[in-house]
Amino acid sequence: MPKLKSRRAAAKRFRASGTGKIMRRKAFKSHLLAHKSPTRRRNLSKIAVVSEVDTDRVHGMLPYL
């Protein structure tokens, strides 16, 4: 059976944690930061876990993650 290709856009956005959960960055941290509070900016910098609903979709895009 041939090897499966992974979606390169998804490969740049998702990583697996040590326990196998899929991790992602948070949105809204690229620009227009002046009016956002420092607490909000700090929380946007943290890594988040992908929702259980979306994990099958991400595994479809990244079969070897």
Phi and psi in degrees as GROMACS dihedral restraints (atoms count N, CA, C in turn):
[ dihedral_restraints ]
;  ai    aj    ak    al  type     phi  dphi    fc
    3     4     5     6     1   -72.1    20    10
    4     5     6     7     1   159.4    20    10
    6     7     8     9     1   -68.9    20    10
    7     8     9    10     1   148.1    20    10
    9    10    11    12     1   -91.1    20    10
   10    11    12    13     1   143.0    20    10
   12    13    14    15     1   -87.3    20    10
   13    14    15    16     1   144.6    20    10
   15    16    17    18     1   -98.7    20    10
   16    17    18    19     1   150.5    20    10
   18    19    20    21     1   -74.4    20    10
   19    20    21    22     1   120.8    20    10
   21    22    23    24     1   -66.7    20    10
   22    23    24    25     1   -32.7    20    10
   24    25    26    27     1   -65.2    20    10
   25    26    27    28     1   -38.7    20    10
   27    28    29    30     1   -72.5    20    10
   28    29    30    31     1   -34.1    20    10
   30    31    32    33     1   -64.8    20    10
   31    32    33    34     1   -27.0    20    10
   33    34    35    36     1   -82.0    20    10
   34    35    36    37     1   -14.7    20    10
   36    37    38    39     1  -108.1    20    10
   37    38    39    40     1   -20.8    20    10
   39    40    41    42     1  -122.3    20    10
   40    41    42    43     1   144.9    20    10
   42    43    44    45     1  -134.4    20    10
   43    44    45    46     1   157.6    20    10
   45    46    47    48     1   -97.9    20    10
   46    47    48    49     1   140.2    20    10
   48    49    50    51     1   -81.6    20    10
   49    50    51    52     1   178.4    20    10
   51    52    53    54     1   -65.8    20    10
   52    53    54    55     1   -28.5    20    10
   54    55    56    57     1   -91.1    20    10
   55    56    57    58     1    -0.4    20    10
   57    58    59    60     1    98.8    20    10
   58    59    60    61     1    -0.8    20    10
   60    61    62    63     1   -74.9    20    10
   61    62    63    64     1   154.0    20    10
   63    64    65    66     1   -94.8    20    10
   64    65    66    67     1   127.7    20    10
   66    67    68    69     1  -108.3    20    10
   67    68    69    70     1   151.6    20    10
   69    70    71    72     1  -143.8    20    10
   70    71    72    73     1   164.3    20    10
   72    73    74    75     1   -87.4    20    10
   73    74    75    76     1   160.3    20    10
   75    76    77    78     1   -92.1    20    10
   76    77    78    79     1   154.0    20    10
   78    79    80    81     1   -85.9    20    10
   79    80    81    82     1   173.3    20    10
   81    82    83    84     1    69.4    20    10
   82    83    84    85     1    31.9    20    10
   84    85    86    87     1  -120.0    20    10
   85    86    87    88     1    10.6    20    10
   87    88    89    90     1   -92.5    20    10
   88    89    90    91     1   -35.8    20    10
   90    91    92    93     1  -155.2    20    10
   91    92    93    94     1   177.3    20    10
   93    94    95    96     1    56.6    20    10
   94    95    96    97     1    48.1    20    10
   96    97    98    99     1   -92.6    20    10
   97    98    99   100     1    -9.7    20    10
   99   100   101   102     1   -66.5    20    10
  100   101   102   103     1   -36.2    20    10
  102   103   104   105     1   -89.3    20    10
  103   104   105   106     1    -4.7    20    10
  105   106   107   108     1   -87.1    20    10
  106   107   108   109     1   141.4    20    10
  108   109   110   111     1   -70.7    20    10
  109   110   111   112     1   155.6    20    10
  111   112   113   114     1   -60.2    20    10
  112   113   114   115     1   -34.6    20    10
  114   115   116   117     1   -64.6    20    10
  115   116   117   118     1   -42.9    20    10
  117   118   119   120     1   -65.3    20    10
  118   119   120   121     1   -41.9    20    10
  120   121   122   123     1   -64.3    20    10
  121   122   123   124     1   -39.7    20    10
  123   124   125   126     1   -64.3    20    10
  124   125   126   127     1   -42.1    20    10
  126   127   128   129     1   -70.1    20    10
  127   128   129   130     1   -29.5    20    10
  129   130   131   132     1   -71.3    20    10
  130   131   132   133     1   -19.9    20    10
  132   133   134   135     1   -77.7    20    10
  133   134   135   136     1   -17.1    20    10
  135   136   137   138     1   -76.2    20    10
  136   137   138   139     1   157.6    20    10
  138   139   140   141     1   -84.0    20    10
  139   140   141   142     1   139.8    20    10
  141   142   143   144     1  -116.7    20    10
  142   143   144   145     1   159.6    20    10
  144   145   146   147     1   -92.7    20    10
  145   146   147   148     1   137.7    20    10
  147   148   149   150     1   -68.0    20    10
  148   149   150   151     1   140.8    20    10
  150   151   152   153     1   -60.1    20    10
  151   152   153   154     1   150.2    20    10
  153   154   155   156     1   -59.6    20    10
  154   155   156   157     1   -32.8    20    10
  156   157   158   159     1   -66.0    20    10
  157   158   159   160     1   -33.3    20    10
  159   160   161   162     1   -95.2    20    10
  160   161   162   163     1    -5.0    20    10
  162   163   164   165     1   -65.1    20    10
  163   164   165   166     1   -37.7    20    10
  165   166   167   168     1   -64.6    20    10
  166   167   168   169     1   -36.8    20    10
  168   169   170   171     1   -65.3    20    10
  169   170   171   172     1   -41.5    20    10
  171   172   173   174     1   -69.4    20    10
  172   173   174   175     1   -39.0    20    10
  174   175   176   177     1   -64.5    20    10
  175   176   177   178     1   -30.6    20    10
  177   178   179   180     1   -66.5    20    10
  178   179   180   181     1   -34.8    20    10
  180   181   182   183     1   -79.4    20    10
  181   182   183   184     1   -29.2    20    10
  183   184   185   186     1  -126.1    20    10
  184   185   186   187     1    83.9    20    10
  186   187   188   189     1   -67.3    20    10
  187   188   189   190     1   -22.0    20    10
  189   190   191   192     1  -107.5    20    10
  190   191   192   193     1    18.2    20    10
